[in-house]
Amino acid sequence: MKTFPFHAEHLKIMDMRAYERDKVYPYLPQEMLDYYSSLGHAYTLVKDGRIITCIGWVPLWPGVYEIWQIPSVYVAEDPLDYVKTLKEFITVYTEKLKAHRIQTHSPADKLHDRWMQFMGFECEGTLLQYSRFKEDYRLWSRRFSWEQ
């Protein structure tokens, strides 16, 4: 997979999964996407000329980042390669940032629970009626200890 700096336009041309296309992307303000891009901690992963996913780290305070990801429909073509690549990418980039904690949110369902656990995240709780559609979400984190 090749990695490129994220730009908001990437989301306009990627083939998103239905959930992200219908429930996430339409509600992301352009200003927020531009901000994510400006931070310099967001990337677009491309394989065979197709966008596989967009992912980024948003600093909350020193050493703590909220990460986000918007996958494309192409993750289903080779899910093992995708998971292996993404898991390694998250670890390597988090080490580069010297983050001691990364966190993210996901829908509270079995698919996302299995995905987050496989990616090495630990569930810290359920956020009731968290989304704009009043869906429950979970808060997930990974903690790191890097040698100084």
Sequence and secondary structure as in RCSB ss.txt:
>XXXX:A:sequence
MKTFPFHAEHLKIMDMRAYERDKVYPYLPQEMLDYYSSLGHAYTLVKDGRIITCIGWVPLWPGVYEIWQIPSVYV
AEDPLDYVKTLKEFITVYTEKLKAHRIQTHSPADKLHDRWMQFMGFECEGTLLQYSRFKEDYRLWSRRFSWEQ
>XXXX:A:secstr
 EEEE  THHHHHS B HHIIIIIGGGS HHHHHHHHHHT EEEEEETTEEEEEEEEEEEETTEEEEEEEEBGGG
GGSHHHHHHHHHHHHHHHHHHHT SEEEEEEESSHHHHHHHHHTT EEEEEETT STT   EEEEEEE     
